[in-house]
């Protein structure tokens, strides 16, 4: 049963992302955790506890300290830094230390963040690399590195190879492979990543405001919906932050092909963010390759807000094709298709979590509207072109 001191403090917690610290009567840090909503996460400890270890922890809590952050990404970074500082008993109890995850940035010319486990840290001397962690989830670390990379691109390819890697084509590699960036400018991005992972976001924003205002804006509006879905996919209707992007391919009398992108914010169309893509490279009669061209070009626009969900007009072939494209390019985005030939059935990539499927199914009517709007927007362009012609 939750003690009264713990119970009373729950009422004061903010409904914001951040980090919480459980303290004993003597002020010892017992546990550090992160949350998308501090109030909801800490309140969950009131539930009937089947794990004796958690019951033991809750019985010792006499004070709760919370630190609000602007994003979940910041909470993940802050949590790791606080665990490293305090090594709380209940963060490491019953856990194999070898399983902790770290990010290592070696001190070499064309360096980039590497993910390593505790047991592999012996390969890196502290003076030869910047080391961040411990983190407790490999998939979470992979996800937030992808998010950071949108703002501060880095190269995992062979520098000066003369061949453009795909990450360069979608804006995640600054072009070390094709000599599009010098070593000095490249290392500026790496230093900015180090500042961010060190928990010095405010200093970084101040620096970028002077040196690179575009990156400063991108960092301020960093979207971390991927982390949100990994942290706690909730049942119920889509929340107010939701941005759904819907895509459709349309042909103009079999000659000119166009791809449409529509955007729904909070369940309603936002026509100021609609975009049309005239197909430039893919064969006009190959809808899958046309769709690949549209999505590739869209995700080069790092200044556009990242979607929370991607909807494509089509069934299993379209969903599998786009899912492979996303996997190939390390894009982890919730994807859904609508198959009109199967009675408007929602189609998900294989391996999609059941909780996420249920979340989308609960809002099926919204996704159907997105599909219809993507189709309408593409057709309206075709009709305008016919009138012009």
Secondary structure, 3 states (H helix, E strand, C coil): CCCHHHHHHHCCCCCCCEEEEEECCCCCEEEEEEECCHHHHHHHHHCCCCCHHHHHHHHHCCEEEEEECCCHHHHHHHHHHHHHHHCCHHHHCCCCHHHCEEEEEECCCCCCCEEEEHHHHHHCCHHHEEEEEEECCHHHHHHHHHHHHHHCCCCCCCCCCCCCCHHHHCCCCCCHHHCCCCHHHHHHHHHHHHHHHCCCHHHHHHHHHHHCHHHHHHHHCCCCHHHHHHHCCCCCCCCCCCEEEEEEEEEECCCEEEEEEEEEECCEECHHHCEEEECCCCCCCCHHHHHHHHHHHHCCCCCCCCCCEEEEECCHHHHHHHHHHHHHCCCCCEEEEEEHHHCCEEEECCCCCHHHHHHHHHCHHHHHHHHHHHHHHHHHHHHHHHHHC
